[in-house]
Amino acid sequence: MAELFLVAGLGNPGAEYQQTRHNAGFMVLDELIRRHGADCKAWQNLGEYAKVCLQGKDVLFAKPLTYMNESGRMVSSLARFFKVPAQNMLVCFDDLSLDLGHIRMRASGSAGGQKGMKNIIELMGTQNIARLRVGIGPKPAAFDTAAFVLSRFSRADMDVLSPALCKAADAVESWLANGLEKTMSRFNG
């Protein structure tokens, strides 16, 4: 069996959460799925996934549909079933501490307050999972954090975010083709 890679995009399911800041990870995955004409299938009532050949590698695109806090249920289940090691995984999600439209890739570390990533780390049993964070900040002082991350992007926000989502998808493709170090050097500017 060929070595597999897994790219997960985090968000919340349902129409009420579409185009919200907390769904930036879903948006990156949607861009990759669109680019590569992937067909998604259901995975154990936990989410959707697609298998594609990308940069000469077999890659699983995973979209947990369990709500953000339980994203690890689908990601860890898929990783175990397909025997994807943690070093072959990349998780895409929103980050309030990054300005809107900025992206940042890291090799490992804590969840940094992101509950979906926290659940993945807990269920995978390691912090050594690459992550691609998409900036959705800064949060206006008057906003409650939960209300802000669940708010929809304005048209002006989308003008900034849309190219960033394309750049994030480019970063995923670079990670697969060139590895993490070269990708971080290129995209973490």
C-alpha positions, 0 to 999 in steps of 0.5 A, spaced: 500 500 500 502 506 498 504 511 503 498 516 504 497 523 507 491 526 510 489 534 509 483 536 514 479 542 514 476 544 520 469 548 521 462 547 523 457 543 519 450 546 517 447 552 513 448 557 519 455 556 519 457 557 512 461 563 510 463 564 518 470 565 520 470 559 524 469 555 518 476 558 514 479 551 515 473 548 511 474 553 506 481 551 504 479 544 503 473 546 499 478 550 494 482 544 494 476 539 493 474 544 487 481 544 484 482 537 484 475 535 482 474 530 488 468 527 490 467 526 497 464 520 501 461 519 508 465 517 513 462 513 519 457 519 520 463 523 522 464 527 516 466 527 509 472 525 505 475 524 498 481 520 496 486 524 490 492 523 487 496 530 488 503 531 487 504 524 486 502 522 492 495 519 495 492 524 499 485 524 503 481 530 504 477 530 510 472 534 513 469 533 520 462 534 520 461 533 528 462 540 530 469 543 531 470 541 538 469 534 536 473 534 530 478 529 532 473 523 532 473 523 524 480 525 523 483 520 528 478 514 525 480 516 518 488 516 520 487 509 524 483 506 518 488 508 513 494 507 517 496 515 516 502 517 521 501 523 524 507 526 520 503 525 514 497 529 516 496 537 516 490 540 519 487 547 516 483 551 521 482 559 523 486 563 527 484 569 531 491 571 533 493 572 525 490 578 521 485 576 516 488 573 510 495 571 513 496 564 513 502 560 517 504 553 517 507 550 523 510 543 524 507 541 531 505 545 538 499 546 542 492 547 540 493 554 541 486 555 544 483 552 537 478 546 540 478 542 534 486 542 534 486 540 541 481 534 540 485 532 534 491 532 538 488 528 544 485 523 540 491 522 536 496 522 542 501 527 539 502 534 538 507 533 532 501 534 527 503 540 522 497 545 521 496 551 517 492 557 520 488 562 516 488 568 519 481 571 521 483 577 526 483 581 529 477 581 533 474 588 534 474 590 542 466 590 542 465 583 540 465 577 544 470 572 542 465 566 540 460 571 537 466 574 533 468 567 530 461 565 529 460 571 525 459 571 517 465 574 513 463 581 510 464 582 502 470 586 504 473 581 508 472 576 503 476 580 498 481 579 503 480 572 504 479 569 497 486 570 495 488 567 502 484 561 501 488 560 494 494 561 497 493 556 503 491 551 498 497 552 494 501 551 501 498 545 502 500 543 495 507 545 496 507 541 503 506 535 499 511 536 493 516 540 497 515 538 505 514 542 511 521 546 511 521 549 504 513 550 505 514 554 511 520 558 508 515 560 502 509 561 505 510 564 512 513 570 510 
